[in-house]
Amino acid sequence: MGGQIGPELSVVLSTLGNHQLLGRVLDGYEVQDADPGSFEVLVVADRAEPDPAAVRAAVGERPYPVRMLTGSVPGLSANRNTGWRTAGAPVVLFTDNDTIPDQHLVSEHLAWHRQHPAVEVAVVGLVRWARGIKVTPFMRWLERGVQFDYHSIPGTAASWAHLYGANSSIKVAMLERVNGYDEARFPYGYEDLDWGYRARDHGLRVLLNRRAVVAHWREMTVADWQARAPRLAVSEWRFCRLHPDVPPWFHRLFSEAAALPDGGRRSAALARLVPPRTPWLGPFVWARAGLHWRQQIAPYFLDAWDAAAAGRAPELQPAVSAFAERGASSGGS
C-alpha cells in the first residue's frame, strides 16, 4: 500500500431505512484516529430504499470524503458489489447502517493490511452490542455462535466463515479475483458465506483483529429471530444445495431442538438471574434457556426450509426495518 495516491481504505456502508441511526454511524467516522485523507466512505443505498432523500440528508456534508451510491438491484450483495467496484482505495471495509465505528476502526484495519499486504489476506473485526441498549440474556446467547461466533477463534486465525460483513475488510484485487458477491442466488442472506467459500479456492486467509470494533445498535428479540428465520432458512437451503460439502448448521440447530421436550420458559427467565459461569447451575440454566429459544424459532425456520425444498420458497427480499441482520450471514461456524 506504499505510495498509494488517494485513500488507502474505502468504507462501503450498505443502508436501507434506519435513517436517523445512519447519521450517527456516519458521525463515528468523523472522530476516527486514522490519518486524514486515508479513507473515504461510500454509502450504498439499497435499490429498495423508499426514501433516498432521507439517506442524502443523513449523509449531509462530512469532513471526510463521502459519496452516496445506489445498488443495482435490491439486496446486500448488489450493494457491496456496487461499493467495491466504485471504491477509490485498494482495500474495502464492509459495514452496515446500525454499526457505529469505534474511533480506532479504520486505523486498525489499515494497520493490519499494511502488515499483511498479500492480496489473499482479509481482516474481520469485532461486533459488540452498543452501550445504551438493553442487552438481554437472549442477546448474550446469540453471541455464542448463533449470530456471531468470535468465541470459537482462540487467536487471530479465523476461517472463511467468520468474514462477517458488518465489520470486515478485503482487498479489491481479491474481490475481483473471486468475482464479487452472488446477487442472483444470495441477494440477502448467506452472501458473506458464499463469497468466503468461493474465496477459499483463491487462497483466502482471514485474520481477526479484536481492536477493530463496531457497536451494534440493535436490540434483538425472539420475535425478531422468528421474523428473520424464513429468510435464513431459504438462504441456508440454497447455500447447501450449491455447496453440498458444507453441512446445514442452522437446520441441525433447529431440527434437533424441535425433536426434544420443551426447554421451558422458566429457564429463560432464570437466565436473567444466573450468570452462565455460575458453578453447576449456570451451565444448566443456560443450556435449558438456549433450548427454549431454539424451540421458539424452530417452526419458522423449518417450515421455510421445507417450502424451499419443495420449490415453494418466496424470493429473498431485504427488510426495511432491519437491514443489518447478521445472523443470516453467520452460518454458525
Buried (B, 14 or more C-beta within 10 A) or exposed (E): BEEEEEBBBBBBBBBBBBBEBBBBBBBBBEEBEBEEEBBBBBBBBBBBBEEEEBBEEBBEEEEBBBBBBBBBBBBBBBBBBBBBBBBBBBBBBBBBBBBBBBBBBBBBBBBBBEEBEEBBBBBBBBBBBBEEBEBBBBBBBBBBBBBBBBEBBEEEEBBBBBBBBBBBBBBBEBBEBBEBBBBEBBBBBBBBBBBBBBBBEEEBBBBBBEBBBBBBBBBBEBEBBBBBBBBBBBBBBBBBEBEEEBEBBBBEBBBEBBEEEEBBEEBBEBBEEBEBEEEEEBEBBBEBBBBBBBBBBBEBBBEBBEBBEEEEBEEBEBBBEBBBBBBBBBBBB
